Amino acid sequence: MHFYYLDEAGCTGEDLNNDQQPIFVLGGVSVRDEGWNKTQEDFAKILSDYFGGRVPAGFELHAEELLSPNGHGPFLGHDRERRSLLAKNTLSLLNTRSHDVHIFAIEKQKVAREACAAEVNYNLNVPYLLAYDYLLTHRRIESSG
């Protein structure tokens, strides 16, 4: 069994013509059930080391905050090289633990222009649902192959 940790950007529901957010992205990590405890422990150590043993309460890692030019949120004013090392350490952990990283991006205006005759049990005009279905199907095919 695998656990899927997903996050999205650019979600505007059925509004496929939003000029401010023309792209929808769903990405995440799939973690083997027998490996998630070790991964969580190692990730907690990476964060603790970065924050000197004081990870901010309610902390969530967001690439936008971590990698913005001057840092943002809990990374505001932190040295760029140090923040880049945190990103590299996190990616290295995923690689070392052999977890899979997934990403699916959708140009929303193309969805609005194209008609799909497929019979599905969800609204094809909601990019989140399209991406989620694709990632789950892809994971299922990978696991059985």
N, CA, C and O atoms as CSV, one atom per row, in Angstrom:
chain,resi,resn,atom,element,x,y,z
A,1,MET,N,N,0.843,-1.168,0.000
A,1,MET,CA,C,0.000,0.000,0.000
A,1,MET,C,C,0.893,1.238,0.000
A,1,MET,O,O,2.007,1.218,0.525
A,2,HIS,N,N,0.388,2.305,-0.593
A,2,HIS,CA,C,1.100,3.581,-0.636
A,2,HIS,C,C,0.218,4.675,-0.055
A,2,HIS,O,O,-1.008,4.627,-0.158
A,3,PHE,N,N,0.858,5.657,0.553
A,3,PHE,CA,C,0.181,6.875,0.977
A,3,PHE,C,C,0.517,7.940,-0.060
A,3,PHE,O,O,1.649,8.029,-0.535
A,4,TYR,N,N,-0.478,8.738,-0.400
A,4,TYR,CA,C,-0.303,9.812,-1.362
A,4,TYR,C,C,-0.431,11.133,-0.617
A,4,TYR,O,O,-1.452,11.387,0.023
A,5,TYR,N,N,0.578,11.963,-0.691
A,5,TYR,CA,C,0.526,13.318,-0.144
A,5,TYR,C,C,0.463,14.258,-1.334
A,5,TYR,O,O,1.417,14.346,-2.107
A,6,LEU,N,N,-0.644,14.958,-1.490
A,6,LEU,CA,C,-0.862,15.806,-2.658
A,6,LEU,C,C,-1.098,17.249,-2.245
A,6,LEU,O,O,-1.606,17.528,-1.159
A,7,ASP,N,N,-0.722,18.153,-3.124
A,7,ASP,CA,C,-1.036,19.562,-2.960
A,7,ASP,C,C,-1.262,20.124,-4.352
A,7,ASP,O,O,-0.799,19.567,-5.347
A,8,GLU,N,N,-1.979,21.232,-4.404
A,8,GLU,CA,C,-2.308,21.813,-5.695
A,8,GLU,C,C,-2.011,23.299,-5.707
A,8,GLU,O,O,-1.847,23.933,-4.665
A,9,ALA,N,N,-1.948,23.834,-6.910
A,9,ALA,CA,C,-1.812,25.270,-7.119
A,9,ALA,C,C,-2.669,25.624,-8.331
A,9,ALA,O,O,-2.773,24.849,-9.281
A,10,GLY,N,N,-3.271,26.785,-8.284
A,10,GLY,CA,C,-4.065,27.254,-9.414
A,10,GLY,C,C,-5.468,26.707,-9.465
A,10,GLY,O,O,-6.080,26.679,-10.533
A,11,CYS,N,N,-6.000,26.266,-8.326
A,11,CYS,CA,C,-7.334,25.689,-8.306
A,11,CYS,C,C,-8.393,26.796,-8.310
A,11,CYS,O,O,-8.479,27.587,-7.371
A,12,THR,N,N,-9.187,26.839,-9.368
A,12,THR,CA,C,-10.281,27.812,-9.474
A,12,THR,C,C,-11.592,27.100,-9.774
A,12,THR,O,O,-12.512,27.689,-10.341
A,13,GLY,N,N,-11.671,25.830,-9.392
A,13,GLY,CA,C,-12.891,25.065,-9.622
A,13,GLY,C,C,-13.196,24.949,-11.099
A,13,GLY,O,O,-12.326,24.589,-11.892
A,14,GLU,N,N,-14.433,25.254,-11.474
A,14,GLU,CA,C,-14.859,25.162,-12.876
A,14,GLU,C,C,-14.514,26.407,-13.685
A,14,GLU,O,O,-14.792,26.454,-14.883
A,15,ASP,N,N,-13.909,27.421,-13.051
A,15,ASP,CA,C,-13.512,28.632,-13.773
A,15,ASP,C,C,-12.239,28.327,-14.565
A,15,ASP,O,O,-11.128,28.415,-14.041
A,16,LEU,N,N,-12.419,27.973,-15.814
A,16,LEU,CA,C,-11.298,27.565,-16.656
A,16,LEU,C,C,-10.684,28.717,-17.439
A,16,LEU,O,O,-9.725,28.512,-18.183
A,17,ASN,N,N,-11.216,29.914,-17.286
A,17,ASN,CA,C,-10.715,31.077,-18.021
A,17,ASN,C,C,-10.168,32.150,-17.090
A,17,ASN,O,O,-10.225,33.336,-17.416
A,18,ASN,N,N,-9.648,31.760,-15.959
A,18,ASN,CA,C,-9.099,32.688,-14.979
A,18,ASN,C,C,-7.726,33.173,-15.446
A,18,ASN,O,O,-6.771,32.396,-15.484
A,19,ASP,N,N,-7.627,34.458,-15.800
A,19,ASP,CA,C,-6.375,35.013,-16.314
A,19,ASP,C,C,-5.261,35.032,-15.266
A,19,ASP,O,O,-4.083,34.979,-15.616
A,20,GLN,N,N,-5.621,35.107,-13.999
A,20,GLN,CA,C,-4.627,35.158,-12.927
A,20,GLN,C,C,-4.021,33.782,-12.639
A,20,GLN,O,O,-2.887,33.691,-12.169
A,21,GLN,N,N,-4.763,32.727,-12.917
A,21,GLN,CA,C,-4.292,31.371,-12.654
A,21,GLN,C,C,-4.650,30.464,-13.841
A,21,GLN,O,O,-5.566,29.647,-13.744
A,22,PRO,N,N,-3.927,30.609,-14.959
A,22,PRO,CA,C,-4.272,29.848,-16.160
A,22,PRO,C,C,-3.844,28.383,-16.116
A,22,PRO,O,O,-4.308,27.583,-16.928
A,23,ILE,N,N,-2.980,28.029,-15.194
A,23,ILE,CA,C,-2.455,26.666,-15.109
A,23,ILE,C,C,-2.861,26.061,-13.769
A,23,ILE,O,O,-2.776,26.714,-12.729
A,24,PHE,N,N,-3.294,24.829,-13.807
A,24,PHE,CA,C,-3.570,24.068,-12.588
A,24,PHE,C,C,-2.481,23.007,-12.465
A,24,PHE,O,O,-2.140,22.350,-13.448
A,25,VAL,N,N,-1.935,22.838,-11.257
A,25,VAL,CA,C,-0.904,21.828,-11.025
A,25,VAL,C,C,-1.269,21.032,-9.784
A,25,VAL,O,O,-1.599,21.599,-8.742
A,26,LEU,N,N,-1.207,19.714,-9.905
A,26,LEU,CA,C,-1.369,18.821,-8.762
A,26,LEU,C,C,-0.096,17.996,-8.683
A,26,LEU,O,O,0.311,17.362,-9.657
A,27,GLY,N,N,0.514,18.012,-7.533
A,27,GLY,CA,C,1.754,17.272,-7.368
A,27,GLY,C,C,1.822,16.667,-5.987
A,27,GLY,O,O,1.069,17.041,-5.087
A,28,GLY,N,N,2.721,15.741,-5.835
A,28,GLY,CA,C,2.857,15.141,-4.529
A,28,GLY,C,C,3.860,14.010,-4.514
A,28,GLY,O,O,4.657,13.821,-5.433
A,29,VAL,N,N,3.782,13.272,-3.431
A,29,VAL,CA,C,4.713,12.181,-3.173
A,29,VAL,C,C,3.909,10.949,-2.799
A,29,VAL,O,O,2.950,11.038,-2.033
A,30,SER,N,N,4.294,9.806,-3.333
A,30,SER,CA,C,3.701,8.554,-2.866
A,30,SER,C,C,4.753,7.842,-2.021
A,30,SER,O,O,5.913,7.704,-2.410
A,31,VAL,N,N,4.304,7.399,-0.859
A,31,VAL,CA,C,5.194,6.816,0.144
A,31,VAL,C,C,4.709,5.410,0.470
A,31,VAL,O,O,3.531,5.206,0.764
A,32,ARG,N,N,5.606,4.456,0.418
A,32,ARG,CA,C,5.254,3.082,0.796
A,32,ARG,C,C,4.848,3.046,2.271
A,32,ARG,O,O,5.452,3.725,3.101
A,33,ASP,N,N,3.836,2.262,2.589
A,33,ASP,CA,C,3.345,2.222,3.969
A,33,ASP,C,C,4.418,1.767,4.947
A,33,ASP,O,O,4.450,2.242,6.082
A,34,GLU,N,N,5.292,0.861,4.538
A,34,GLU,CA,C,6.317,0.398,5.459
A,34,GLU,C,C,7.466,1.404,5.596
A,34,GLU,O,O,8.357,1.210,6.424
A,35,GLY,N,N,7.455,2.464,4.803
A,35,GLY,CA,C,8.551,3.424,4.858
A,35,GLY,C,C,8.198,4.798,5.379
A,35,GLY,O,O,9.080,5.637,5.559
A,36,TRP,N,N,6.916,5.045,5.625
A,36,TRP,CA,C,6.541,6.422,5.942
A,36,TRP,C,C,7.018,6.871,7.312
A,36,TRP,O,O,7.345,8.048,7.469
A,37,ASN,N,N,7.078,5.996,8.317
A,37,ASN,CA,C,7.548,6.413,9.642
A,37,ASN,C,C,8.990,6.901,9.587
A,37,ASN,O,O,9.313,7.958,10.130
A,38,LYS,N,N,9.851,6.137,8.936
A,38,LYS,CA,C,11.266,6.519,8.819
A,38,LYS,C,C,11.398,7.822,8.039
A,38,LYS,O,O,12.183,8.694,8.413
A,39,THR,N,N,10.641,7.956,6.967
A,39,THR,CA,C,10.688,9.187,6.174
A,39,THR,C,C,10.240,10.379,7.017
A,39,THR,O,O,10.876,11.433,6.994
A,40,GLN,N,N,9.152,10.215,7.755
A,40,GLN,CA,C,8.651,11.306,8.594
A,40,GLN,C,C,9.684,11.688,9.652
A,40,GLN,O,O,9.899,12.875,9.898
A,41,GLU,N,N,10.312,10.725,10.268
A,41,GLU,CA,C,11.336,10.996,11.288
A,41,GLU,C,C,12.530,11.733,10.674
A,41,GLU,O,O,13.023,12.711,11.237
A,42,ASP,N,N,12.985,11.257,9.518
A,42,ASP,CA,C,14.130,11.896,8.857
A,42,ASP,C,C,13.792,13.316,8.404
A,42,ASP,O,O,14.621,14.219,8.505
A,43,PHE,N,N,12.561,13.508,7.902
A,43,PHE,CA,C,12.148,14.843,7.473
A,43,PHE,C,C,12.032,15.783,8.674
A,43,PHE,O,O,12.425,16.947,8.591
A,44,ALA,N,N,11.494,15.284,9.786
A,44,ALA,CA,C,11.399,16.103,10.995
A,44,ALA,C,C,12.789,16.537,11.454
A,44,ALA,O,O,12.959,17.661,11.926
A,45,LYS,N,N,13.775,15.670,11.322
A,45,LYS,CA,C,15.156,16.013,11.712
A,45,LYS,C,C,15.731,17.072,10.782
A,45,LYS,O,O,16.391,18.007,11.237
A,46,ILE,N,N,15.485,16.930,9.477
A,46,ILE,CA,C,15.959,17.937,8.517
A,46,ILE,C,C,15.396,19.308,8.880
A,46,ILE,O,O,16.124,20.301,8.896
A,47,LEU,N,N,14.091,19.356,9.171
A,47,LEU,CA,C,13.455,20.635,9.529
A,47,LEU,C,C,13.976,21.161,10.862
A,47,LEU,O,O,14.257,22.352,10.994
A,48,SER,N,N,14.105,20.285,11.842
A,48,SER,CA,C,14.608,20.690,13.150
A,48,SER,C,C,16.022,21.262,13.038
A,48,SER,O,O,16.343,22.282,13.648
A,49,ASP,N,N,16.854,20.591,12.255
A,49,ASP,CA,C,18.223,21.092,12.058
A,49,ASP,C,C,18.205,22.456,11.392
A,49,ASP,O,O,18.961,23.346,11.782
A,50,TYR,N,N,17.353,22.630,10.392
A,50,TYR,CA,C,17.272,23.911,9.686
A,50,TYR,C,C,16.861,25.030,10.643
A,50,TYR,O,O,17.456,26.108,10.637
A,51,PHE,N,N,15.853,24.774,11.457
A,51,PHE,CA,C,15.317,25.802,12.356
A,51,PHE,C,C,15.989,25.801,13.734
A,51,PHE,O,O,15.486,26.421,14.671
A,52,GLY,N,N,17.109,25.116,13.854
A,52,GLY,CA,C,17.836,25.117,15.127
A,52,GLY,C,C,17.035,24.517,16.268
A,52,GLY,O,O,17.114,24.992,17.401
A,53,GLY,N,N,16.256,23.466,15.976
A,53,GLY,CA,C,15.475,22.795,17.009
A,53,GLY,C,C,14.151,23.467,17.325
A,53,GLY,O,O,13.433,23.016,18.217
A,54,ARG,N,N,13.812,24.533,16.616
A,54,ARG,CA,C,12.576,25.280,16.886
A,54,ARG,C,C,11.747,25.447,15.614
A,54,ARG,O,O,11.640,26.545,15.068
A,55,VAL,N,N,11.172,24.361,15.160
A,55,VAL,CA,C,10.300,24.432,13.985
A,55,VAL,C,C,9.070,25.249,14.373
A,55,VAL,O,O,8.447,24.968,15.397
A,56,PRO,N,N,8.707,26.254,13.573
A,56,PRO,CA,C,7.547,27.084,13.914
A,56,PRO,C,C,6.272,26.253,14.099
A,56,PRO,O,O,6.039,25.286,13.374
A,57,ALA,N,N,5.464,26.639,15.066
A,57,ALA,CA,C,4.194,25.952,15.319
A,57,ALA,C,C,3.334,25.972,14.055
A,57,ALA,O,O,3.235,26.994,13.375
A,58,GLY,N,N,2.719,24.840,13.755
A,58,GLY,CA,C,1.842,24.747,12.585
A,58,GLY,C,C,2.574,24.837,11.255
A,58,GLY,O,O,1.951,25.109,10.229
A,59,PHE,N,N,3.871,24.615,11.253
A,59,PHE,CA,C,4.684,24.758,10.047
A,59,PHE,C,C,4.244,23.805,8.939
A,59,PHE,O,O,3.981,22.626,9.180
A,60,GLU,N,N,4.170,24.340,7.722
A,60,GLU,CA,C,3.994,23.554,6.495
A,60,GLU,C,C,5.029,24.047,5.506
A,60,GLU,O,O,5.233,25.252,5.360
A,61,LEU,N,N,5.675,23.131,4.836
A,61,LEU,CA,C,6.688,23.501,3.849
A,61,LEU,C,C,6.011,23.865,2.538
A,61,LEU,O,O,5.329,23.040,1.930
A,62,HIS,N,N,6.204,25.110,2.106
A,62,HIS,CA,C,5.674,25.589,0.830
A,62,HIS,C,C,6.833,26.089,-0.014
A,62,HIS,O,O,7.579,26.972,0.409
A,63,ALA,N,N,6.986,25.526,-1.209
A,63,ALA,CA,C,8.089,25.901,-2.096
A,63,ALA,C,C,8.083,27.393,-2.386
A,63,ALA,O,O,9.145,28.008,-2.477
A,64,GLU,N,N,6.900,27.983,-2.531
A,64,GLU,CA,C,6.817,29.415,-2.822
A,64,GLU,C,C,7.487,30.230,-1.719
A,64,GLU,O,O,8.203,31.188,-2.009
A,65,GLU,N,N,7.265,29.863,-0.467
A,65,GLU,CA,C,7.879,30.576,0.653
A,65,GLU,C,C,9.375,30.284,0.733
A,65,GLU,O,O,10.180,31.189,0.951
A,66,LEU,N,N,9.737,29.027,0.558
A,66,LEU,CA,C,11.126,28.605,0.673
A,66,LEU,C,C,12.003,29.202,-0.423
A,66,LEU,O,O,13.118,29.651,-0.155
A,67,LEU,N,N,11.502,29.207,-1.651
A,67,LEU,CA,C,12.345,29.560,-2.798
A,67,LEU,C,C,12.112,30.958,-3.353
A,67,LEU,O,O,12.732,31.326,-4.351
A,68,SER,N,N,11.230,31.755,-2.731
A,68,SER,CA,C,11.055,33.126,-3.208
A,68,SER,C,C,12.373,33.887,-3.016
A,68,SER,O,O,13.174,33.510,-2.161
A,69,PRO,N,N,12.609,34.937,-3.784
A,69,PRO,CA,C,13.923,35.602,-3.754
A,69,PRO,C,C,14.450,35.951,-2.355
A,69,PRO,O,O,15.633,35.750,-2.080
A,70,ASN,N,N,13.607,36.460,-1.486
A,70,ASN,CA,C,14.048,36.842,-0.144
A,70,ASN,C,C,13.481,35.939,0.941
A,70,ASN,O,O,13.573,36.249,2.128
A,71,GLY,N,N,12.900,34.832,0.531
A,71,GLY,CA,C,12.201,33.986,1.492
A,71,GLY,C,C,10.880,34.641,1.840
A,71,GLY,O,O,10.708,35.846,1.658
A,72,HIS,N,N,9.965,33.861,2.331
A,72,HIS,CA,C,8.647,34.386,2.689
A,72,HIS,C,C,8.133,33.555,3.856
A,72,HIS,O,O,8.580,32.427,4.059
A,73,GLY,N,N,7.204,34.099,4.618
A,73,GLY,CA,C,6.653,33.364,5.762
A,73,GLY,C,C,7.765,32.990,6.723
A,73,GLY,O,O,8.547,33.855,7.120
A,74,PRO,N,N,7.857,31.727,7.107
A,74,PRO,CA,C,8.876,31.316,8.078
A,74,PRO,C,C,10.308,31.410,7.545
A,74,PRO,O,O,11.262,31.265,8.310
A,75,PHE,N,N,10.465,31.651,6.247
A,75,PHE,CA,C,11.794,31.744,5.640
A,75,PHE,C,C,12.187,33.175,5.305
A,75,PHE,O,O,13.236,33.398,4.700
A,76,LEU,N,N,11.362,34.151,5.687
A,76,LEU,CA,C,11.618,35.552,5.375
A,76,LEU,C,C,12.987,35.977,5.897
A,76,LEU,O,O,13.281,35.861,7.087
A,77,GLY,N,N,13.811,36.468,4.984
A,77,GLY,CA,C,15.130,36.973,5.354
A,77,GLY,C,C,16.194,35.906,5.563
A,77,GLY,O,O,17.341,36.234,5.865
A,78,HIS,N,N,15.836,34.636,5.407
A,78,HIS,CA,C,16.831,33.570,5.548
A,78,HIS,C,C,17.729,33.561,4.315
A,78,HIS,O,O,17.269,33.834,3.207
A,79,ASP,N,N,18.992,33.251,4.504
A,79,ASP,CA,C,19.971,33.185,3.432
A,79,ASP,C,C,19.518,32.236,2.327
A,79,ASP,O,O,19.062,31.126,2.600
A,80,ARG,N,N,19.647,32.679,1.085
A,80,ARG,CA,C,19.192,31.896,-0.077
A,80,ARG,C,C,19.895,30.533,-0.163
A,80,ARG,O,O,19.260,29.517,-0.444
A,81,GLU,N,N,21.193,30.525,0.078
A,81,GLU,CA,C,21.950,29.265,0.006
A,81,GLU,C,C,21.463,28.272,1.050
A,81,GLU,O,O,21.355,27.077,0.772
A,82,ARG,N,N,21.175,28.752,2.229
A,82,ARG,CA,C,20.688,27.885,3.305
A,82,ARG,C,C,19.314,27.313,2.954
A,82,ARG,O,O,19.041,26.138,3.196
A,83,ARG,N,N,18.458,28.153,2.384
A,83,ARG,CA,C,17.134,27.692,1.972
A,83,ARG,C,C,17.246,26.685,0.832
A,83,ARG,O,O,16.509,25.700,0.799
A,84,SER,N,N,18.155,26.926,-0.094
A,84,SER,CA,C,18.367,25.988,-1.200
A,84,SER,C,C,18.861,24.646,-0.677
A,84,SER,O,O,18.477,23.597,-1.194
A,85,LEU,N,N,19.705,24.674,0.339
A,85,LEU,CA,C,20.196,23.428,0.928
A,85,LEU,C,C,19.046,22.649,1.579
A,85,LEU,O,O,19.019,21.421,1.506
A,86,LEU,N,N,18.104,23.343,2.211
A,86,LEU,CA,C,16.936,22.669,2.778
A,86,LEU,C,C,16.141,21.977,1.669
A,86,LEU,O,O,15.709,20.836,1.833
A,87,ALA,N,N,15.950,22.660,0.551
A,87,ALA,CA,C,15.241,22.049,-0.580
A,87,ALA,C,C,15.999,20.825,-1.081
A,87,ALA,O,O,15.393,19.782,-1.331
A,88,LYS,N,N,17.308,20.940,-1.228
A,88,LYS,CA,C,18.117,19.814,-1.709
A,88,LYS,C,C,18.083,18.651,-0.718
A,88,LYS,O,O,18.002,17.495,-1.134
A,89,ASN,N,N,18.144,18.934,0.569
A,89,ASN,CA,C,18.094,17.877,1.584
A,89,ASN,C,C,16.754,17.151,1.556
A,89,ASN,O,O,16.697,15.933,1.732
A,90,THR,N,N,15.688,17.895,1.337
A,90,THR,CA,C,14.352,17.293,1.256
A,90,THR,C,C,14.245,16.390,0.034
A,90,THR,O,O,13.740,15.271,0.132
A,91,LEU,N,N,14.713,16.865,-1.108
A,91,LEU,CA,C,14.684,16.055,-2.326
A,91,LEU,C,C,15.596,14.838,-2.202
A,91,LEU,O,O,15.265,13.757,-2.687
A,92,SER,N,N,16.724,15.013,-1.562
A,92,SER,CA,C,17.644,13.895,-1.340
A,92,SER,C,C,17.000,12.817,-0.470
A,92,SER,O,O,17.194,11.624,-0.704
A,93,LEU,N,N,16.231,13.246,0.537
A,93,LEU,CA,C,15.526,12.291,1.390
A,93,LEU,C,C,14.545,11.458,0.562
A,93,LEU,O,O,14.490,10.237,0.705
A,94,LEU,N,N,13.784,12.109,-0.291
A,94,LEU,CA,C,12.839,11.381,-1.143
A,94,LEU,C,C,13.566,10.375,-2.028
A,94,LEU,O,O,13.102,9.250,-2.213
A,95,ASN,N,N,14.696,10.781,-2.569
A,95,ASN,CA,C,15.477,9.897,-3.424
A,95,ASN,C,C,16.074,8.740,-2.622
A,95,ASN,O,O,15.996,7.586,-3.044
A,96,THR,N,N,16.658,9.039,-1.489
A,96,THR,CA,C,17.277,8.010,-0.646
A,96,THR,C,C,16.253,6.983,-0.182
A,96,THR,O,O,16.551,5.791,-0.117
A,97,ARG,N,N,15.057,7.439,0.136
A,97,ARG,CA,C,14.006,6.549,0.625
A,97,ARG,C,C,13.233,5.894,-0.521
A,97,ARG,O,O,12.324,5.100,-0.276
A,98,SER,N,N,13.579,6.214,-1.759
A,98,SER,CA,C,12.961,5.637,-2.965
A,98,SER,C,C,11.460,5.900,-3.063
A,98,SER,O,O,10.693,5.036,-3.490
A,99,HIS,N,N,11.055,7.093,-2.666
A,99,HIS,CA,C,9.657,7.488,-2.831
A,99,HIS,C,C,9.491,8.139,-4.202
A,99,HIS,O,O,10.434,8.710,-4.750
A,100,ASP,N,N,8.290,8.044,-4.739
A,100,ASP,CA,C,8.010,8.612,-6.052
A,100,ASP,C,C,7.418,10.007,-5.916
A,100,ASP,O,O,6.612,10.274,-5.025
A,101,VAL,N,N,7.833,10.884,-6.812
A,101,VAL,CA,C,7.308,12.241,-6.880
A,101,VAL,C,C,6.459,12.324,-8.141
A,101,VAL,O,O,6.863,11.840,-9.198
A,102,HIS,N,N,5.280,12.939,-8.032
A,102,HIS,CA,C,4.336,13.012,-9.142
A,102,HIS,C,C,3.928,14.461,-9.362
A,102,HIS,O,O,3.812,15.242,-8.418
A,103,ILE,N,N,3.715,14.797,-10.610
A,103,ILE,CA,C,3.214,16.138,-10.936
A,103,ILE,C,C,2.356,16.036,-12.195
A,103,ILE,O,O,2.659,15.277,-13.116
A,104,PHE,N,N,1.289,16.812,-12.211
A,104,PHE,CA,C,0.412,16.848,-13.369
A,104,PHE,C,C,-0.057,18.289,-13.526
A,104,PHE,O,O,-0.658,18.854,-12.613
A,105,ALA,N,N,0.219,18.880,-14.681
A,105,ALA,CA,C,-0.159,20.273,-14.944
A,105,ALA,C,C,-1.173,20.325,-16.077
A,105,ALA,O,O,-1.094,19.565,-17.043
A,106,ILE,N,N,-2.125,21.235,-15.936
A,106,ILE,CA,C,-3.198,21.375,-16.920
A,106,ILE,C,C,-3.336,22.833,-17.320
A,106,ILE,O,O,-3.464,23.711,-16.467
A,107,GLU,N,N,-3.308,23.086,-18.626
A,107,GLU,CA,C,-3.615,24.417,-19.134
A,107,GLU,C,C,-5.136,24.510,-19.200
A,107,GLU,O,O,-5.763,23.895,-20.062
A,108,LYS,N,N,-5.722,25.274,-18.293
A,108,LYS,CA,C,-7.175,25.259,-18.105
A,108,LYS,C,C,-7.961,25.701,-19.334
A,108,LYS,O,O,-9.048,25.177,-19.577
A,109,GLN,N,N,-7.450,26.640,-20.112
A,109,GLN,CA,C,-8.191,27.087,-21.292
A,109,GLN,C,C,-8.303,25.981,-22.339
A,109,GLN,O,O,-9.265,25.952,-23.106
A,110,LYS,N,N,-7.332,25.076,-22.379
A,110,LYS,CA,C,-7.436,23.938,-23.301
A,110,LYS,C,C,-8.562,23.010,-22.875
A,110,LYS,O,O,-9.270,22.460,-23.718
A,111,VAL,N,N,-8.728,22.835,-21.570
A,111,VAL,CA,C,-9.842,22.018,-21.075
A,111,VAL,C,C,-11.158,22.669,-21.475
A,111,VAL,O,O,-12.101,21.981,-21.867
A,112,ALA,N,N,-11.226,24.000,-21.377
A,112,ALA,CA,C,-12.448,24.724,-21.733
A,112,ALA,C,C,-12.767,24.584,-23.218
A,112,ALA,O,O,-13.938,24.543,-23.596
A,113,ARG,N,N,-11.738,24.510,-24.066
A,113,ARG,CA,C,-11.942,24.438,-25.521
A,113,ARG,C,C,-12.246,23.034,-26.017
A,113,ARG,O,O,-12.931,22.878,-27.028
A,114,GLU,N,N,-11.766,22.036,-25.350
A,114,GLU,CA,C,-11.888,20.657,-25.825
A,114,GLU,C,C,-13.073,19.959,-25.181
A,114,GLU,O,O,-13.273,20.054,-23.970
A,115,ALA,N,N,-13.842,19.274,-25.970
A,115,ALA,CA,C,-14.945,18.469,-25.452
A,115,ALA,C,C,-14.452,17.033,-25.309
A,115,ALA,O,O,-13.693,16.536,-26.140
A,116,CYS,N,N,-14.887,16.394,-24.265
A,116,CYS,CA,C,-14.488,15.004,-24.032
A,116,CYS,C,C,-15.749,14.163,-23.910
A,116,CYS,O,O,-16.651,14.483,-23.136
A,117,ALA,N,N,-15.799,13.097,-24.674
A,117,ALA,CA,C,-16.979,12.236,-24.677
A,117,ALA,C,C,-16.850,11.071,-23.705
A,117,ALA,O,O,-17.737,10.220,-23.637
A,118,ALA,N,N,-15.761,11.026,-22.956
A,118,ALA,CA,C,-15.565,9.915,-22.016
A,118,ALA,C,C,-16.635,9.944,-20.932
A,118,ALA,O,O,-17.023,11.008,-20.449
A,119,GLU,N,N,-17.097,8.770,-20.563
A,119,GLU,CA,C,-18.075,8.673,-19.482
A,119,GLU,C,C,-17.334,8.449,-18.172
A,119,GLU,O,O,-16.716,7.407,-17.957
A,120,VAL,N,N,-17.412,9.439,-17.313
A,120,VAL,CA,C,-16.763,9.360,-15.998
A,120,VAL,C,C,-17.763,9.796,-14.938
A,120,VAL,O,O,-18.806,10.372,-15.248
A,121,ASN,N,N,-17.434,9.516,-13.700
A,121,ASN,CA,C,-18.338,9.840,-12.596
A,121,ASN,C,C,-17.975,11.148,-11.911
A,121,ASN,O,O,-18.263,11.331,-10.728
A,122,TYR,N,N,-17.355,12.044,-12.634
A,122,TYR,CA,C,-17.008,13.349,-12.062
A,122,TYR,C,C,-17.057,14.406,-13.160
A,122,TYR,O,O,-17.168,14.091,-14.345
A,123,ASN,N,N,-16.973,15.652,-12.744
A,123,ASN,CA,C,-17.077,16.781,-13.659
A,123,ASN,C,C,-15.745,16.987,-14.387
A,123,ASN,O,O,-14.743,17.335,-13.761
A,124,LEU,N,N,-15.732,16.776,-15.690
A,124,LEU,CA,C,-14.522,16.916,-16.483
A,124,LEU,C,C,-14.043,18.360,-16.614
A,124,LEU,O,O,-12.951,18.599,-17.129
A,125,ASN,N,N,-14.833,19.318,-16.163
A,125,ASN,CA,C,-14.431,20.726,-16.213
A,125,ASN,C,C,-13.777,21.192,-14.924
A,125,ASN,O,O,-13.580,22.390,-14.725
A,126,VAL,N,N,-13.442,20.263,-14.053
A,126,VAL,CA,C,-12.739,20.603,-12.808
A,126,VAL,C,C,-11.344,19.983,-12.892
A,126,VAL,O,O,-11.191,18.776,-12.702
A,127,PRO,N,N,-10.327,20.801,-13.175
A,127,PRO,CA,C,-8.977,20.272,-13.353
A,127,PRO,C,C,-8.469,19.432,-12.182
A,127,PRO,O,O,-7.733,18.468,-12.393
A,128,TYR,N,N,-8.845,19.775,-10.967
A,128,TYR,CA,C,-8.400,18.981,-9.816
A,128,TYR,C,C,-8.840,17.524,-9.973
A,128,TYR,O,O,-8.062,16.601,-9.735
A,129,LEU,N,N,-10.082,17.335,-10.371
A,129,LEU,CA,C,-10.604,15.982,-10.514
A,129,LEU,C,C,-9.922,15.224,-11.656
A,129,LEU,O,O,-9.661,14.026,-11.540
A,130,LEU,N,N,-9.635,15.923,-12.757
A,130,LEU,CA,C,-8.909,15.301,-13.867
A,130,LEU,C,C,-7.514,14.859,-13.428
A,130,LEU,O,O,-7.100,13.729,-13.688
A,131,ALA,N,N,-6.800,15.758,-12.763
A,131,ALA,CA,C,-5.430,15.464,-12.338
A,131,ALA,C,C,-5.401,14.361,-11.289
A,131,ALA,O,O,-4.557,13.467,-11.342
A,132,TYR,N,N,-6.323,14.428,-10.342
A,132,TYR,CA,C,-6.384,13.417,-9.277
A,132,TYR,C,C,-6.647,12.035,-9.880
A,132,TYR,O,O,-5.993,11.057,-9.517
A,133,ASP,N,N,-7.593,11.968,-10.786
A,133,ASP,CA,C,-7.899,10.701,-11.449
A,133,ASP,C,C,-6.679,10.175,-12.199
A,133,ASP,O,O,-6.364,8.988,-12.122
A,134,TYR,N,N,-6.002,11.048,-12.915
A,134,TYR,CA,C,-4.814,10.631,-13.666
A,134,TYR,C,C,-3.734,10.096,-12.726
A,134,TYR,O,O,-3.175,9.026,-12.969
A,135,LEU,N,N,-3.438,10.831,-11.658
A,135,LEU,CA,C,-2.374,10.407,-10.745
A,135,LEU,C,C,-2.712,9.088,-10.056
A,135,LEU,O,O,-1.840,8.236,-9.888
A,136,LEU,N,N,-3.959,8.916,-9.660
A,136,LEU,CA,C,-4.340,7.644,-9.035
A,136,LEU,C,C,-4.260,6.493,-10.032
A,136,LEU,O,O,-3.795,5.405,-9.693
A,137,THR,N,N,-4.706,6.730,-11.248
A,137,THR,CA,C,-4.643,5.699,-12.276
A,137,THR,C,C,-3.190,5.358,-12.589
A,137,THR,O,O,-2.839,4.184,-12.704
A,138,HIS,N,N,-2.350,6.372,-12.726
A,138,HIS,CA,C,-0.928,6.175,-13.000
A,138,HIS,C,C,-0.268,5.377,-11.889
A,138,HIS,O,O,0.514,4.468,-12.166
A,139,ARG,N,N,-0.570,5.702,-10.630
A,139,ARG,CA,C,-0.003,5.011,-9.472
A,139,ARG,C,C,-0.441,3.548,-9.477
A,139,ARG,O,O,0.357,2.655,-9.191
A,140,ARG,N,N,-1.694,3.309,-9.798
A,140,ARG,CA,C,-2.234,1.939,-9.812
A,140,ARG,C,C,-1.545,1.122,-10.902
A,140,ARG,O,O,-1.201,-0.039,-10.677
A,141,ILE,N,N,-1.340,1.712,-12.078
A,141,ILE,CA,C,-0.676,1.016,-13.171
A,141,ILE,C,C,0.786,0.743,-12.819
A,141,ILE,O,O,1.291,-0.352,-13.069
A,142,GLU,N,N,1.473,1.740,-12.235
A,142,GLU,CA,C,2.862,1.562,-11.804
A,142,GLU,C,C,2.987,0.415,-10.803
A,142,GLU,O,O,3.893,-0.411,-10.904
A,143,SER,N,N,2.078,0.374,-9.847
A,143,SER,CA,C,2.140,-0.615,-8.776
A,143,SER,C,C,1.900,-2.031,-9.274
A,143,SER,O,O,2.457,-2.987,-8.735
A,144,SER,N,N,1.076,-2.164,-10.297
A,144,SER,CA,C,0.744,-3.499,-10.781
A,144,SER,C,C,1.682,-3.965,-11.896
A,144,SER,O,O,1.656,-5.133,-12.284
A,145,GLY,N,N,2.514,-3.047,-12.411
A,145,GLY,CA,C,3.347,-3.372,-13.556
A,145,GLY,C,C,4.646,-3.944,-13.266
A,145,GLY,O,O,5.408,-4.245,-14.185
